[in-house]
Amino acid sequence: LAGADERSLLHPLFTDHMVLQRGKPVAVWGWSTPGSAVRVEFGGKSTEAKADQEGRWQAEIGPFDAGGPFEMKVSGAEVQTISDVLVGDVWICSGQSNMEWPVALSNNAKAEIAAAELPQVRLFHVPKRISSVEEKLVDAKWQRCNPETVSNFTAVGYYFGRELNKRLNVPIGLIHSSWGGTIAEAWVSGPNLEKMDDFRGAVAQVRAKAQEQASRRMTFEQELQAWLKEVDPGTNGTANWADPTFKDDQWSPMQVPNRWERAGLPGFDGIVWFRRDIELDAEWDGKAARLELGPIDDADTVWINGKEIGATWNWMAPRDYEVPAGVLKAGANTIAIRVLDTAGDGGLYGSAEGVRLRADAGGASVALAGEWKYEHSKPLKELPALPVRVGDNPNVATVLYNGMIATLVPYGVKGGIWYQGESNADRAVQYRELLPTLVADWRDKFGSDFSFYIVQLANFMAPQTKPVEPGWALIRESQAMTAANDDNVGLAVITDIGQADDIHPRNKQDVGLRLALQALAITYGKDVVSEGPTFQSMQVEGGKVRLKFASVGGGLEARGDKLTGFAIAGGDGDFVWADAKIDGSDVVLSADGVTEPKRVRYNWANNPLGNLFNKEGLPAAPFRTDVD
């Protein structure tokens, strides 16, 4: 694991700029000579530990009040000093792509990034890693929150942490560990997941599959290189398109970043090469740097001045490549990018600010957004079949807990925020047990006081046309049940800010804010209106239904001319649209033809139309009175 030595005195979580959890003793650990003593000094306190026979040591120190910056001194076979340490609250930010979605691709990105100089907020980004066994290490480090570091960080996590820091005036540490498109069971430890009947024997299956994939992966890499050698016009002819001396005069121009379907290559799947020449001053000559390209759909390989500097196969991951010393030179430099798209949109599609060459030591940068030249292969459908990519599959039970959560245990944390469920929506009833199992699992690892806040899935897909359209309504119900059954779990409802044509709503500010409101009310005991109207009870009054709500705040209101989103049914179970009226803190429903109402549903659809809010601007949560 690059950048992390199993014999290092301190685990990689303990670096400059870290945040230690306030208010309770915290674990500090690492590795030393078996049997040797290690001393930890921090905040006027000290403690000692002894390395076990495998060399691992763990000490407990604290509790400490919020504050800083401080220094931590750890003495063993060597002495290590950690600087700029804050004490505050630490939160884990996890889930799938909507949690992974970066600030740079969210609403108002340029202004938000420019305003992100927050010295009391610290960021730790866990790299993607799949494992069949619980990993001990992580190749990452804490960073101060600023425009340089926040751009590719989770937007939901950042806006959540920013709001807590603003309201509480205490340091906030954000640990981001998410992976787009993943299932919840991948994030649960084996022993606890196997308590569910649906996942008996999951651990043994994972380990057997891992051995099979390791063998198949080697075969795939060989097949892919052979395929590229045959079909890639940039490497299989007499000319090498990565070579800075190659003449690209006949290539077409394209503005980058851009999805190429909208910039001259509609419907194209295959290989596209991009090239750009840049002039660098003498200060860049021979210096190490970072090349940031934003996310690229699907796979890319990058060369500078003919030297390959990196490759990635992940359509969502922002590219941030190390440019080794000796590659850049004063004067003309050529950047070449080969992009392979296998389906859907293709190209470099991030923000303009996220495409740049940055000095490794910080400071100077060169903007790379703008006109590039491009050329492409034949369409994928006219080429020999692409080898089947085996790769590591993140959608396997336990593998992301093992690779991306276990390495954090037993770091002191306050709680977690969770934006996931799209990939489990087709198993919504199972999710009623699976999500609470995940919560219990993380509490088992991080402490029983671990708070947990869930983002309920946003509205998505075609707008609702029928009174009842199950779909995502069921997974939202399972998320709501998890929160309702646990006093230390909250739910952020966002069925008002989604986008019909995009599973990734760009408004992450309100998502982070609503999560923070839940945490302020539940974890911190603040007197805030933390959620929208929540169904409490139903009372039949003749041919009408009176619905009572909690969390009405300053009162109920309809966002629009008429209150919508309610459906009502009689004994036959056939739902029809209801006429809905606000009556104080209640809602009264009626419908022609329904003389003896029995059931009510609200916002029961993938992309519901309901517009009931409280005056604080928070939407009512979807519900049904006829829960299975």
C-alpha positions as CSV (number, residue, x, y, z in Angstrom):
1,L,0.0,0.0,0.0
2,A,1.8,3.1,-1.2
3,G,2.4,5.7,1.4
4,A,1.6,3.6,4.4
5,D,4.1,1.3,6.1
6,E,2.7,-1.4,8.4
7,R,5.6,-0.8,10.8
8,S,5.0,3.0,11.0
9,L,4.9,4.3,14.5
10,L,1.5,5.8,14.0
11,H,-1.5,4.7,11.9
12,P,-2.0,7.1,8.9
13,L,-5.1,8.6,10.6
14,F,-2.7,10.4,12.9
15,T,-1.1,13.1,10.8
16,D,-0.7,16.8,10.9
17,H,-4.1,18.7,10.7
18,M,-6.1,15.8,12.2
19,V,-9.2,16.2,14.4
20,L,-9.5,14.2,17.6
21,Q,-13.0,13.5,19.0
22,R,-13.8,15.7,21.9
23,G,-15.6,14.7,25.1
24,K,-14.5,11.1,25.4
25,P,-11.2,9.0,25.7
26,V,-9.8,8.4,22.2
27,A,-7.7,5.6,20.9
28,V,-4.3,6.2,19.4
29,W,-2.4,3.3,17.7
30,G,0.3,2.2,15.5
31,W,3.3,-0.2,15.3
32,S,6.6,-0.6,17.0
33,T,9.0,-3.3,18.0
34,P,7.2,-6.2,19.7
35,G,7.2,-5.8,23.4
36,S,8.4,-2.2,23.3
37,A,6.8,0.7,25.2
38,V,5.2,3.7,23.4
39,R,4.3,6.9,25.1
40,V,1.6,9.4,23.9
41,E,1.6,13.0,25.1
42,F,-1.2,15.4,24.2
43,G,-3.1,18.2,25.9
44,G,-1.2,18.1,29.1
45,K,-1.9,14.3,29.5
46,S,0.2,11.3,28.8
47,T,-0.3,7.5,28.6
48,E,1.7,4.5,27.7
49,A,1.1,1.3,25.8
50,K,3.1,-1.8,25.0
51,A,3.4,-3.3,21.5
52,D,2.0,-6.8,21.2
53,Q,3.8,-9.8,19.6
54,E,2.8,-8.5,16.2
55,G,4.1,-5.0,17.0
56,R,0.8,-3.3,17.2
57,W,0.2,-0.9,20.1
58,Q,-2.9,1.0,21.2
59,A,-3.2,3.6,23.9
60,E,-6.2,5.6,25.2
61,I,-6.0,9.2,26.1
62,G,-8.4,12.0,27.0
63,P,-11.1,13.2,27.2
64,F,-10.4,16.7,25.9
65,D,-12.5,19.8,25.3
66,A,-12.8,21.3,21.9
67,G,-10.0,23.5,20.8
68,G,-6.6,23.8,19.3
69,P,-4.3,23.8,17.4
70,F,-2.2,21.4,19.6
71,E,0.7,19.1,19.2
72,M,0.8,15.3,19.8
73,K,4.1,13.7,20.7
74,V,4.5,9.9,20.4
75,S,7.7,8.3,21.6
76,G,8.8,4.7,21.0
77,A,11.7,3.4,19.0
78,E,11.5,6.8,17.3
79,V,9.8,10.1,18.2
80,Q,7.0,11.5,16.1
81,T,5.3,14.9,16.6
82,I,1.9,15.6,15.0
83,S,1.2,19.3,14.5
84,D,-1.9,21.5,14.0
85,V,-4.1,19.0,15.8
86,L,-7.7,20.2,16.6
87,V,-10.1,18.7,19.1
88,G,-13.8,18.7,18.0
89,D,-16.3,16.4,16.4
90,V,-15.5,13.8,13.8
91,W,-18.0,12.5,11.3
92,I,-17.9,9.7,8.7
93,C,-19.5,10.5,5.3
94,S,-20.4,7.4,3.4
95,G,-22.7,5.9,0.8
96,Q,-22.8,5.7,-3.0
97,S,-22.5,8.3,-5.8
98,N,-24.6,11.1,-4.3
99,M,-22.3,11.1,-1.3
100,E,-19.2,10.8,-3.5
101,W,-20.4,13.7,-5.7
102,P,-17.8,16.4,-5.3
103,V,-18.2,20.1,-4.6
104,A,-16.7,20.9,-8.0
105,L,-19.7,19.3,-9.8
106,S,-22.4,20.8,-7.6
107,N,-24.4,24.0,-7.7
108,N,-22.5,27.3,-7.6
109,A,-19.2,25.4,-7.5
110,K,-16.9,28.2,-8.4
111,A,-18.2,30.5,-5.6
112,E,-18.4,27.7,-3.1
113,I,-14.9,26.6,-3.7
114,A,-13.6,30.1,-3.5
115,A,-15.3,30.6,-0.1
116,A,-14.0,27.3,1.4
117,E,-11.2,28.7,3.5
118,L,-12.4,27.1,6.8
119,P,-9.4,26.5,9.2
120,Q,-11.6,24.7,11.7
121,V,-12.8,22.1,9.2
122,R,-10.5,19.3,8.3
123,L,-10.8,16.7,5.5
124,F,-9.8,13.0,5.2
125,H,-10.5,11.1,2.0
126,V,-10.4,7.3,2.2
127,P,-9.3,5.9,-1.2
128,K,-11.4,3.3,-2.9
129,R,-10.4,-0.2,-1.8
130,I,-12.0,-3.6,-2.0
131,S,-10.9,-6.4,0.3
132,S,-12.0,-9.8,1.4
133,V,-10.3,-9.3,4.8
134,E,-10.3,-6.3,7.2
135,E,-7.6,-3.9,6.3
136,K,-5.4,-2.2,8.9
137,L,-4.1,0.8,6.8
138,V,-5.3,3.6,4.7
139,D,-3.2,5.6,2.1
140,A,-4.5,9.1,3.0
141,K,-3.8,12.0,5.3
142,W,-5.7,14.9,6.9
143,Q,-5.9,18.2,5.1
144,R,-7.1,21.7,6.0
145,C,-10.3,22.7,4.3
146,N,-9.5,25.3,1.7
147,P,-10.2,25.9,-2.0
148,E,-7.4,23.5,-3.0
149,T,-8.7,20.6,-1.0
150,V,-12.4,20.9,-1.1
151,S,-13.0,20.8,-4.8
152,N,-13.0,17.0,-5.1
153,F,-14.3,16.3,-1.6
154,T,-17.9,15.1,-1.0
155,A,-20.2,18.0,-1.4
156,V,-22.9,16.6,1.0
157,G,-20.2,16.0,3.6
158,Y,-18.6,19.4,3.2
159,Y,-21.9,21.3,3.4
160,F,-22.9,19.2,6.5
161,G,-19.6,19.9,8.2
162,R,-19.6,23.6,7.3
163,E,-23.0,24.1,8.8
164,L,-22.1,22.3,12.1
165,N,-18.9,24.4,12.3
166,K,-20.8,27.6,11.8
167,R,-23.6,26.7,14.3
168,L,-21.4,25.1,17.0
169,N,-18.1,26.9,16.6
170,V,-16.2,23.8,17.2
171,P,-13.7,22.0,14.9
172,I,-15.2,19.5,12.6
173,G,-13.3,16.5,11.0
174,L,-14.9,14.9,8.0
175,I,-13.8,11.4,6.9
176,H,-15.1,10.7,3.4
177,S,-15.5,7.0,2.6
178,S,-17.9,6.3,-0.3
179,W,-18.2,4.6,-3.7
180,G,-20.7,5.3,-6.4
181,G,-23.2,2.6,-7.4
182,T,-22.6,0.4,-4.4
183,I,-24.9,-1.8,-2.3
184,A,-25.4,-1.4,1.5
185,E,-24.3,-4.9,2.4
186,A,-20.8,-4.1,1.0
187,W,-20.4,-1.6,3.9
188,V,-21.2,-4.1,6.7
189,S,-18.7,-6.3,8.5
190,G,-19.0,-10.0,8.0
191,P,-19.9,-11.2,11.5
192,N,-22.7,-8.7,11.9
193,L,-24.0,-9.0,8.3
194,E,-24.2,-12.8,8.7
195,K,-26.8,-12.3,11.6
196,M,-29.3,-11.6,8.8
197,D,-30.8,-14.8,7.3
198,D,-30.3,-13.4,3.8
199,F,-26.5,-13.2,4.2
200,R,-25.6,-16.4,5.9
201,G,-22.3,-17.6,4.7
202,A,-21.5,-14.3,3.0
203,V,-17.9,-14.2,4.3
204,A,-16.9,-17.6,2.9
205,Q,-18.4,-16.6,-0.5
206,V,-16.5,-13.3,-0.6
207,R,-13.1,-15.0,0.0
208,A,-13.8,-17.7,-2.6
209,K,-14.8,-15.0,-5.1
210,A,-11.7,-12.9,-4.3
211,Q,-9.4,-15.8,-5.2
212,E,-11.2,-16.4,-8.5
213,Q,-11.1,-12.7,-9.5
214,A,-7.4,-12.3,-8.8
215,S,-6.7,-15.0,-11.4
216,R,-9.2,-13.6,-13.9
217,R,-7.9,-10.0,-13.5
218,M,-4.5,-10.9,-14.7
219,T,-6.0,-12.4,-17.8
220,F,-8.2,-9.3,-18.4
221,E,-5.2,-6.9,-18.3
222,Q,-3.3,-9.0,-20.8
223,E,-6.4,-9.2,-23.1
224,L,-7.0,-5.4,-22.8
225,Q,-3.5,-4.5,-23.8
226,A,-3.7,-6.9,-26.8
227,W,-7.1,-5.3,-27.7
228,L,-5.7,-1.8,-27.5
229,K,-2.7,-2.7,-29.6
230,E,-5.1,-3.9,-32.3
231,V,-7.7,-1.1,-32.3
232,D,-6.1,2.0,-30.9
233,P,-5.1,4.3,-33.8
234,G,-2.9,6.3,-31.4
235,T,-0.5,3.4,-30.6
236,N,-1.0,0.7,-33.3
237,G,0.3,2.6,-36.3
238,T,3.5,4.2,-37.4
239,A,2.8,7.4,-35.3
240,N,2.5,7.6,-31.6
241,W,-0.1,10.1,-30.7
242,A,1.4,10.6,-27.2
243,D,4.7,11.7,-28.7
244,P,5.1,15.5,-28.5
245,T,6.6,15.5,-32.0
246,F,3.5,14.0,-33.5
247,K,1.7,16.5,-35.8
248,D,-2.0,16.9,-34.9
249,D,-2.8,19.7,-37.4
250,Q,-5.6,17.8,-38.9
251,W,-7.4,17.0,-35.7
252,S,-10.6,18.7,-34.7
253,P,-11.1,21.2,-31.9
254,M,-13.2,20.6,-28.8
255,Q,-13.9,22.6,-25.7
256,V,-12.8,20.7,-22.6
257,P,-14.3,19.9,-20.2
258,N,-17.3,18.6,-22.1
259,R,-19.3,15.5,-22.7
260,W,-18.3,14.7,-26.3
261,E,-21.9,13.7,-27.3
262,R,-22.7,17.4,-27.0
263,A,-19.5,18.6,-28.7
264,G,-19.2,16.9,-32.1
265,L,-19.4,13.1,-31.3
266,P,-23.1,12.3,-30.7
267,G,-23.7,8.7,-29.7
268,F,-20.0,7.8,-30.0
269,D,-18.6,5.0,-27.9
270,G,-15.0,4.0,-28.5
271,I,-11.5,5.6,-28.1
272,V,-11.0,9.4,-28.3
273,W,-7.5,11.0,-28.0
274,F,-7.1,14.6,-26.7
275,R,-4.0,16.7,-27.0
276,R,-2.9,20.1,-25.9
277,D,0.3,22.0,-25.9
278,I,1.1,24.4,-23.1
279,E,3.9,26.8,-22.4
280,L,5.6,26.8,-19.0
281,D,7.9,29.3,-17.4
282,A,11.3,28.4,-16.1
283,E,10.0,27.9,-12.6
284,W,8.3,24.7,-13.7
285,D,11.4,23.2,-15.3
286,G,12.0,19.7,-13.9
287,K,9.6,20.3,-11.0
288,A,7.1,17.7,-9.6
289,A,3.5,18.7,-10.1
290,R,-0.1,17.5,-10.0
291,L,-2.3,17.1,-13.1
292,E,-6.0,17.5,-12.3
293,L,-8.5,16.6,-15.0
294,G,-11.8,16.1,-13.1
295,P,-13.9,12.9,-13.7
296,I,-13.5,11.1,-17.1
297,D,-16.0,8.7,-18.5
298,D,-15.0,5.8,-18.6
299,A,-11.3,5.0,-18.6
300,D,-8.2,7.1,-19.4
301,T,-4.5,7.0,-19.9
302,V,-2.5,10.2,-19.7
303,W,1.0,11.2,-21.0
304,I,3.0,14.3,-20.6
305,N,5.8,14.9,-23.1
306,G,5.5,11.2,-24.1
307,K,5.8,9.8,-20.5
308,E,2.8,7.9,-19.2
309,I,1.9,9.4,-15.8
310,G,-1.3,7.7,-14.9
311,A,-4.4,5.6,-15.8
312,T,-7.8,5.1,-14.3
313,W,-10.9,3.1,-15.0
314,N,-13.7,4.8,-13.0
315,W,-16.2,7.0,-14.7
316,M,-16.9,9.1,-11.6
317,A,-13.4,9.5,-10.0
318,P,-11.8,12.9,-10.3
319,R,-8.4,12.4,-11.9
320,D,-5.5,13.8,-9.8
321,Y,-2.2,12.5,-11.2
322,E,1.3,12.9,-9.8
323,V,3.7,14.4,-12.4
324,P,7.1,13.2,-11.3
325,A,10.1,15.5,-11.2
326,G,11.9,15.7,-14.6
327,V,8.8,15.4,-16.8
328,L,7.9,19.1,-17.2
329,K,10.2,21.5,-18.9
330,A,10.5,25.2,-19.6
331,G,8.8,26.1,-22.9
332,A,6.5,23.8,-24.8
333,N,4.9,20.7,-23.1
334,T,2.4,18.3,-24.6
335,I,-0.4,16.6,-22.7
336,A,-2.1,13.6,-24.4
337,I,-5.1,11.8,-23.0
338,R,-6.6,8.6,-24.4
339,V,-10.2,8.1,-23.3
340,L,-12.2,4.9,-23.7
341,D,-15.9,5.1,-23.4
342,T,-17.9,1.9,-23.4
343,A,-21.5,3.2,-23.1
344,G,-23.5,6.4,-22.6
345,D,-21.7,9.8,-22.3
346,G,-18.0,10.0,-22.7
347,G,-15.2,12.6,-22.1
348,L,-13.8,14.9,-19.5
349,Y,-17.0,16.3,-17.8
350,G,-16.0,18.1,-14.6
351,S,-15.8,21.8,-13.9
352,A,-13.5,24.1,-15.8
353,E,-11.7,25.0,-12.5
354,G,-11.0,21.3,-11.9
355,V,-8.9,21.0,-15.1
356,R,-5.4,22.3,-14.4
357,L,-1.7,21.7,-13.8
358,R,-0.8,22.5,-10.2
359,A,2.6,23.0,-8.7
360,D,3.3,20.1,-6.3
361,A,4.2,22.5,-3.5
362,G,1.1,24.5,-3.9
363,G,0.7,28.0,-5.3
364,A,1.1,28.3,-9.0
365,S,-1.3,26.6,-11.4
366,V,-2.0,26.6,-15.1
367,A,-5.6,26.4,-16.3
368,L,-6.2,23.7,-18.9
369,A,-9.9,24.2,-19.7
370,G,-10.5,25.5,-23.2
371,E,-9.8,24.3,-26.6
372,W,-8.1,20.9,-27.1
373,K,-7.6,18.9,-30.3
374,Y,-9.1,15.4,-30.6
375,E,-9.2,12.4,-32.9
376,H,-11.1,9.1,-32.5
377,S,-11.1,5.4,-33.4
378,K,-13.8,3.6,-35.2
379,P,-17.0,3.3,-33.1
380,L,-16.9,0.5,-30.5
381,K,-19.6,-1.4,-32.4
382,E,-17.3,-1.7,-35.4
383,L,-14.3,-2.9,-33.4
384,P,-13.5,-6.4,-32.2
385,A,-15.3,-7.2,-28.9
386,L,-13.8,-5.4,-25.9
387,P,-12.5,-7.9,-23.3
388,V,-14.9,-8.4,-20.4
389,R,-13.6,-6.3,-17.5
390,V,-13.5,-8.4,-14.4
391,G,-11.8,-6.0,-12.0
392,D,-12.7,-5.9,-8.4
393,N,-16.4,-5.7,-7.8
394,P,-17.4,-3.4,-5.0
395,N,-20.9,-4.8,-5.0
396,V,-20.1,-7.8,-2.9
397,A,-21.1,-8.2,0.7
398,T,-18.5,-6.9,3.3
399,V,-15.8,-5.9,0.8
400,L,-16.1,-2.1,1.3
401,Y,-16.4,-2.4,5.1
402,N,-13.2,-4.4,4.9
403,G,-11.4,-2.0,2.6
404,M,-12.7,1.4,3.6
405,I,-14.2,1.3,7.1
406,A,-12.3,-1.3,9.1
407,T,-9.1,0.7,8.6
408,L,-10.8,3.6,10.5
409,V,-11.6,1.5,13.6
410,P,-11.3,2.4,16.5
411,Y,-10.8,6.1,15.7
412,G,-12.9,8.4,17.9
413,V,-15.9,9.6,16.0
414,K,-19.2,11.4,16.8
415,G,-21.3,9.7,14.1
416,G,-22.0,9.2,10.4
417,I,-24.0,10.5,7.5
418,W,-25.3,8.1,4.9
419,Y,-26.5,8.8,1.3
420,Q,-27.3,5.5,-0.3
421,G,-30.2,3.3,-1.3
422,E,-30.5,3.7,-5.1
423,S,-28.6,0.4,-5.5
424,N,-30.8,-1.4,-3.0
425,A,-34.1,0.1,-4.2
426,D,-35.2,-3.2,-5.8
427,R,-34.8,-4.9,-2.4
428,A,-36.6,-2.3,-0.3
429,V,-38.2,-4.7,2.1
430,Q,-34.9,-6.3,2.9
431,Y,-33.5,-2.8,3.4
432,R,-35.8,-2.5,6.5
433,E,-33.4,-4.9,8.2
434,L,-30.2,-4.2,6.3
435,L,-29.9,-0.5,7.1
436,P,-30.5,-1.0,10.9
437,T,-27.9,-3.8,10.7
438,L,-25.4,-1.4,9.2
439,V,-26.1,1.2,11.9
440,A,-25.7,-1.4,14.6
441,D,-22.5,-2.7,13.0
442,W,-20.8,0.7,13.0
443,R,-21.9,1.3,16.5
444,D,-20.3,-2.0,17.5
445,K,-17.1,-0.7,16.0
446,F,-17.1,3.0,16.9
447,G,-19.1,3.1,20.1
448,S,-22.8,2.9,21.2
449,D,-23.2,6.7,21.2
450,F,-22.6,6.8,17.4
451,S,-25.2,9.1,15.8
452,F,-26.4,8.2,12.3
453,Y,-28.2,10.5,9.8
454,I,-29.8,9.2,6.6
455,V,-30.5,11.0,3.4
456,Q,-33.8,9.8,2.1
457,L,-33.7,9.4,-1.7
458,A,-34.5,12.4,-3.8
459,N,-37.3,12.6,-6.4
460,F,-36.2,11.1,-9.7
461,M,-37.5,9.8,-13.0
462,A,-40.7,10.7,-14.8
463,P,-43.0,13.0,-12.7
464,Q,-45.9,11.3,-11.0
465,T,-49.1,10.9,-13.0
466,K,-51.1,8.3,-10.9
467,P,-52.2,8.7,-7.3
468,V,-49.9,5.8,-6.2
469,E,-46.7,4.7,-8.0
470,P,-44.6,2.5,-5.7
471,G,-41.0,2.2,-7.0
472,W,-38.7,4.3,-4.8
473,A,-41.5,5.0,-2.3
474,L,-40.7,1.7,-0.7
475,I,-37.0,2.3,-0.2
476,R,-37.8,5.7,1.2
477,E,-40.2,4.0,3.6
478,S,-37.4,1.6,4.8
479,Q,-35.1,4.6,5.4
480,A,-37.8,6.4,7.4
481,M,-38.5,3.3,9.4
482,T,-34.8,3.0,10.4
483,A,-34.9,6.6,11.7
484,A,-38.3,6.2,13.4
485,N,-37.2,3.2,15.4
486,D,-33.9,4.6,16.7
487,D,-33.7,7.8,18.9
488,N,-30.1,8.5,17.7
489,V,-30.9,8.2,13.9
490,G,-32.3,11.0,11.8
491,L,-33.7,11.4,8.3
492,A,-33.1,14.3,5.8
493,V,-36.1,14.4,3.4
494,I,-35.2,15.8,0.0
495,T,-38.1,14.8,-2.3
496,D,-38.3,18.5,-3.3
497,I,-34.8,19.0,-4.7
498,G,-34.2,16.1,-7.1
499,Q,-34.0,16.2,-10.9
500,A,-36.3,14.1,-13.1
501,D,-33.6,13.4,-15.6
502,D,-30.6,13.1,-13.4
503,I,-30.0,10.7,-10.5
504,H,-27.4,13.1,-9.1
505,P,-29.2,16.3,-8.0
506,R,-26.7,19.2,-8.1
507,N,-28.2,20.9,-5.1
508,K,-26.0,19.4,-2.4
509,Q,-26.2,22.5,-0.2
510,D,-29.7,21.7,1.0
511,V,-28.8,18.1,1.6
512,G,-25.9,19.0,3.8
513,L,-28.0,21.6,5.6
514,R,-30.9,19.2,6.3
515,L,-28.5,16.6,7.7
516,A,-26.9,19.2,9.9
517,L,-30.3,20.3,11.2
518,Q,-31.1,16.7,12.2
519,A,-27.7,16.5,14.0
520,L,-28.2,19.8,15.7
521,A,-31.6,18.7,17.1
522,I,-30.8,15.0,18.0
523,T,-27.0,14.8,18.7
524,Y,-26.5,18.3,20.0
525,G,-29.9,19.0,21.6
526,K,-30.4,22.4,19.9
527,D,-33.8,24.0,19.7
528,V,-34.2,24.0,15.9
529,V,-36.9,23.0,13.5
530,S,-35.0,20.1,12.0
531,E,-37.5,18.5,9.7
532,G,-40.6,19.0,7.8
533,P,-44.1,17.9,8.7
534,T,-44.2,14.2,9.8
535,F,-47.4,12.1,9.8
536,Q,-48.6,11.2,13.3
537,S,-52.2,9.9,13.1
538,M,-55.3,9.6,10.9
539,Q,-58.8,10.2,12.0
540,V,-61.9,9.5,9.9
541,E,-64.6,12.2,10.2
542,G,-67.6,11.0,8.1
543,G,-66.4,10.9,4.5
544,K,-63.3,12.9,5.3
545,V,-59.9,12.1,6.8
546,R,-58.1,14.4,9.2
547,L,-54.3,13.9,9.3
548,K,-52.3,15.1,12.2
549,F,-48.6,16.1,11.8
550,A,-45.6,16.6,14.1
551,S,-42.7,19.0,13.2
552,V,-45.1,21.7,11.8
553,G,-42.7,24.4,13.0
554,G,-44.2,27.8,12.3
555,G,-47.2,26.2,10.6
556,L,-48.1,24.2,7.5
557,E,-48.1,25.6,4.0
558,A,-48.6,24.5,0.4
559,R,-45.9,25.5,-2.0
560,G,-48.2,26.4,-4.9
561,D,-51.8,27.3,-5.6
562,K,-53.2,24.0,-4.3
563,L,-52.1,21.4,-1.9
564,T,-51.2,18.2,-3.8
565,G,-49.6,14.8,-3.4
566,F,-52.3,13.1,-1.3
567,A,-54.1,9.9,-2.4
568,I,-57.1,8.3,-0.6
569,A,-58.7,4.9,-0.8
570,G,-61.8,3.2,0.5
571,G,-62.3,-0.5,1.4
572,D,-61.6,-1.6,-2.2
573,G,-58.0,-0.3,-1.9
574,D,-58.2,1.7,-5.1
575,F,-56.4,5.0,-4.6
576,V,-57.7,8.2,-6.1
577,W,-56.4,11.8,-5.9
578,A,-57.6,13.5,-2.8
579,D,-58.8,17.1,-2.4
580,A,-56.5,18.3,0.4
581,K,-56.9,21.4,2.6
582,I,-54.7,22.7,5.5
583,D,-56.6,23.2,8.7
584,G,-54.3,24.6,11.3
585,S,-51.6,22.0,11.9
586,D,-53.8,19.3,10.3
587,V,-54.6,18.3,6.7
588,V,-58.2,17.3,5.8
589,L,-58.8,15.0,2.8
590,S,-61.8,14.1,0.8
591,A,-62.5,12.6,-2.6
592,D,-65.5,12.1,-4.8
593,G,-66.7,8.5,-4.7
594,V,-64.8,7.6,-1.5
595,T,-67.5,7.8,1.2
596,E,-65.7,5.5,3.7
597,P,-62.0,6.3,3.5
598,K,-59.6,3.7,4.9
599,R,-56.1,4.5,3.6
600,V,-54.0,7.5,2.8
601,R,-50.7,7.9,1.0
602,Y,-48.6,11.0,0.4
603,N,-45.8,11.4,-2.2
604,W,-46.0,7.7,-3.0
605,A,-44.0,7.7,-6.2
606,N,-40.5,7.9,-7.7
607,N,-40.9,11.6,-8.5
608,P,-43.8,12.7,-6.4
609,L,-45.8,16.0,-6.8
610,G,-46.6,16.7,-3.1
611,N,-46.0,20.3,-1.9
612,L,-46.7,20.2,1.8
613,F,-44.0,22.1,3.8
614,N,-43.7,23.8,7.1
615,K,-43.0,27.6,7.1
616,E,-39.3,26.9,7.7
617,G,-39.2,25.5,4.2
618,L,-38.8,21.8,5.0
619,P,-40.8,19.3,3.0
620,A,-43.3,16.8,4.5
621,A,-42.0,13.2,4.5
622,P,-43.6,10.7,2.3
623,F,-45.9,8.2,4.1
624,R,-48.7,5.7,3.9
625,T,-51.2,4.7,6.6
626,D,-51.4,1.1,5.3
627,V,-47.9,-0.1,6.2
628,D,-47.3,-3.8,5.5
